[in-house]
Amino acid sequence: MNAVSVMSYEHIIGGVIAGIISFVFSVKGILPITNAALGVIISIIIVYLLGKHAENKYGREEISLGSWIMNGIVPFYFMWMVVWIILLNYIPAFYPSITL
């Protein structure tokens, strides 16, 4: 596989992790801190660190800014939002002790 597709897979996995982290910070009853903005800030930090990792691993010539946006940030954002929304909609339905 080429570097761009590997970078996309890494960002997709990071998006899933960021979605879970955002969910944990969005609901009451899991952590003592309930703040969705904190989950968003942590997710932005994750995507930035993934971009720096890709730049160091594959080089700036192979991973350009346009490539990072379309093959890194966009898959990260979509996976982050899908996982976060699915968890927000389905977990409280099955576990009523967890509230929004």
N, C-alpha and C positions, 0 to 999 in steps of 0.2 A: 504494500500500500504506500501511496505517496504521503508526503508530510501534511498536505492540506486535509486529506480525509482522516488521518490520525488525529490532527488538531480538532476536527469537527467532533469526533467521538469523545475526545477528552472534554470538550465544552458541553456536550450533551450529558455526560456523566456529572459534570460540575453543576449543570442546570437542575438535574434531579436532586442532588445534594442541597443546592440552594433552595429549592422548593420545599424540601423537608424542613430546613432550618427556618424558612419564613413561616411555615405552618406552626412550628413549635413556638415561635415568638408571637404568633397571632392569636392563639387561643388561651383562655384562662384555665388553670388547673394543671398545666404541665410544668411550667417554670414560674418562679415567683415574679418574673418580669414579663409583662404583657405589652408589647409595643411592636406593631407591624413595621413601623419605620426602621426600627433596629434590624429586623430581618432583611429589609431592603438594602440597608447600608452594608450589612455583612455579605449579601449577594453581589453587590457592586464590587466589593473588595475581592470576592472569589473570582469574578470574571476578569478583573484587572490582573490578579496573580496568575490566572490561567494564560492570559495574553503574554505576560512577561516570561512565563515558563516556555510557551511555544516559540517566542522570539529567541530565547537563549538556546533552546534545543535544536531548532531548525534553521535559524539565521534570519536576519531581516530581509535578505534578498528573496528567499523562498516564501516567507510569510510577510506579505506587505500589508499595509493598513486596510486597503480595500478587501483583500483576501480575509483578513482577520474579522472585519465587520460582517461579511457575508457568510463565512464558513465557521466563525467562532461566536460572535455576539448574537447573531440571529438565532442559531440553534439553541444557544444557552438561554436566551430570553424566552423562546417558545416552550422549552422543556420546563423552565422555572415556573412560568405562569400556569402551564397545564397541571403540573404536579401540585402546586400550591392550591389551585382552584379545586381540583379533585379532592384533595385532603380536606379542605375547608367545607366542602359540601357533603362528604360521605362519612368522615370520622365522627363528627358530633351526632350524626343520625344513629350510628351504631353504639356509641358510648355517650349517653346523655349526661354523664358527670362532667364531660368536657364541654364548656360553653364558649361562645364567641364573645 
